[in-house]
Amino acid sequence: MNYKTLIAALAIMMAAAPTTWAQAQTENTNATTTATAAADDDAKYATTLLKLGTQAPDFNLSTADGKTLSLSELKGRYVVLDFWASWCPDCRRDLPHMVRMQQTYGPRGVQFVGVSFDEKKENLLKAVADYKLEYPQVSEWKKWKTTTISKAYGINWIPSVYLIDPEGKVVLSTVMSDKIEAALAQIFPSCCEQDSALEKIDCCKQAQGCCKEKQTCKKAKQHCEKAKANCCKAKEHCNKEKRCH
């Protein structure tokens, strides 16, 4: 490559470089904007929801199976209220996540309640069957914006989800169900460590039994004492995790 050719090539590269950099900056900005928009769903859509510490309004609504359910009768338990409708695409997309949460935290005492804005009971019942919803569903069987409960809870977007504490106060209000899951995970820590502790208890019991059969062996006695110590630590850890039951 001669000198003139080199100069020409450098000129082309310099001319192209700003465009390439600008394109990269645009792509980065678009990616950041998309991530921020996802993170700001509550900032856009949850502004009218009840705030932390607010006493959740009581309600007495019909269930899908013809009974009635009130919030006050659930006092003493954590309650997740999921405001949704079978005709709402975002709500339907969120239902499998809600079902998984209910399967995880329902056995630990959390009561999940779906608050539907369906006008026709058959539509709700079909969705309950399709998505295998095993927790209560209540409704006023009216248009969303005309319902008393939507006004009481400030529901201007669905799905909207509340976490209510055992005293009936709002712990969290959001349009993002993953935030509810994160809050529940803090309140009800994973039982994996507890399960591990229980396994240690079983293991050390076996070790104790084994070393008792070999009491003449000094090394076995030492192993037995160590097993007992580990067993006690495991029991203490287990007692600390009582919330998992």
N, C-alpha and C positions, 0 to 999 in steps of 0.2 A: 504493500500500500504506500503510495507516494505522499508527500507533504500535503498537497492540495486535497487529495482524497480524504486524508485523515481529518483535516479541518472541516470539510463538508460533513463527514460522519458525526463529528462532535457537535456541529451546529444543529443537525437533525435531532440528536439525542437531547440536547439542551432544550430544544423547542418542545419535544415530546414530554420531558420530565415534569413540568408543571401540571400538564393535563393528567398524567399518571398519578401524581401526588394528590391532585384535586379529586380524582375519581376515588382514590383510597380514602381520603377524608370524608367524601360523601357517603361511601359505604359504611365507614365507622360511625358516622353521625346517624345514618338510618338504623343501624343495628342498635345503637344506644337509645334512640328514640323509641324503637319497638320494645326494648326491655323496660324502659321507663314507663311506657304506656301500660304494660302488663302489671308493673308494680303499683301503678297509680289507680287501679280500678276502684279502690275504696275512696280515693280522693275525688273521683268523678261521680261515683254512683252510690256511695254509702253516707253521704253528708247529712241525710235526713233521719238516719237510723238513731235509735236511742243510744246514749253514751254510757261508758263504763260507770258502774255504781248506781245507775237508775233502777228503781223498782220496776220490774217487768209487769205490765198491765195484765190482770187476770182475764181469762176468757172462759167461756162455756160453750163449746161448739160441737156440732154433730160429727160423729165419726163415719167412716165409709161403711161400717157394718151396722149403722143405725143406732148406736149408743151416743152418749155424750162424754166429753172429756174437758176438764178444766185444768188450768195451770196450777191453781192452788192445791189440788189434790196430789200434785207431784212434788210438793215442798219437801225438803230434806234430801233431794237428789239433784245431781247436775242434770240439766235438760238442754238438749239441742233442738232448736226450732228451725225447721227448714221451710222457708216460704217459696213456693214453686207452683207450677201448673203443668199439666200434661201436654198442653199445646205450645209450651215454651222450649225451643230447641236447646238453649243454654242449660235449662233446668234438666232436661233429659240427658244431656251430656254429662252433667254433674252427678246424676243418680248413682252410677256404679261406685263412685268415690264415697258417696254418702252411705251406701250399703256396706262397703268395706269398713268404714268407721264404726257403723252400728255393730257389725260382727265383732269388732275388736273391743269396743268400749261398752257395749250393751251388757255383756256378762260381768263387767266391773261396776255396774250400777247406774250407768248413764242412760237416761231415758231420751230416746229420739222421738220427735213428733213432726210429721209433715203437715204443713198448713197450706192446703191447696186452694188455688183460685179458679178451679174448674167450676163451671156452672152446672154441668151434667154429671151425675154420680157415675153413670156407666163409663164415661171417659176416664175418670179417676180410677175406677175399679180395673179397667183394662191396663192402665199404666202400672198399677200395683201388681197385677199378675205378670205383665211383661218384664218388669224389672225386679220381681221377687222382693217387694218391700214388706218386711216383716214387722215394721213398727207402725204405731197408730197414725192414721191420716184424718185430719179434721178439715171442715170447710163450712162456709156460710152459703155455698151454692149460689153466689152472686157474681156479677162482673167485678173484677179485681178492684178498680178504683172506687166502687160503691160500697165495699165491705168496711165494716167497723174496725176489724182487726188490722187492716192495712193502714188505716189512719192512726190507730193507737200505737203501732210499731214503726210508723214512718216508712212504709215500704213503697219506694218509687222505682225499684229495679228488682227483677228476679232472675236467678235465685238470690235471695238474701238469707243469711243464717245468723242466728243468735246462740250464744252459750250463756245459760242462766245458772247461777250458783244455787246451792241448797237453801239459801235464804230468799231466793226469788229475785236476786239482783243481777243486772247485766254484767257479765264478765267480758264479753266480746260481741261486737256486732260488725258484720262484714258481708261483702258480696263474694268473698273468696274462701271456699270451703277448706283449702289447705291451711289457712290460718286457724280455723277451728281445730283441725287435726293437730297442729303444732301446740295449741293451748292444751288440748286433752293429753297430749304426750307429756307435758310438764306436770299436769295435775296427777296423772296416773302413769308413773314411770314404767318402763318396760320390765316385764317379769323374767326376762332372759337370765339376768344375773341371779334372781331368786331361784330359778330352776337349777342353775349351776350349783348354788349353795345346797339345795336339797340333794343333788347328785353327790356332792362331797360328803354329806351326812351319811348317805347310804354306803358310800365307799369306805368311810372311816369306821363305820360299824363293822363292816366285813373285816377290815384290818385288825380291829380290836379282837374280834372273834378268833382270827388266825393267830395272833400273838398270845392269846390266853392259852391256846393249845401248846404253845412252845415257851412256857414260863421259865423253863430251865435255861433258855437261850437269852443271854444278856442283851444282845443286839435286838432281838425280837421285842423285849420289854421296852427298850428305848423307842423302837418304832411304834409300839402301842401308845406310849405317852404322847408322842408327836401326833399320832392320829387323833387322840382325844382332844388335844389342843386345837387342831384344825377343825374338828367337829364343833367345838364350842364357838369358834369364830364364824363358822358357817351358820350356826343357829342364831347368833347375834345378828348377822347380816339378814337372815331370813325374817327376823322379828322387825327389823327396820323397814322391810318392804311389805308391811301388812296391807298397804293400800292396793296392792296387786290382787288381793283376794276378792 
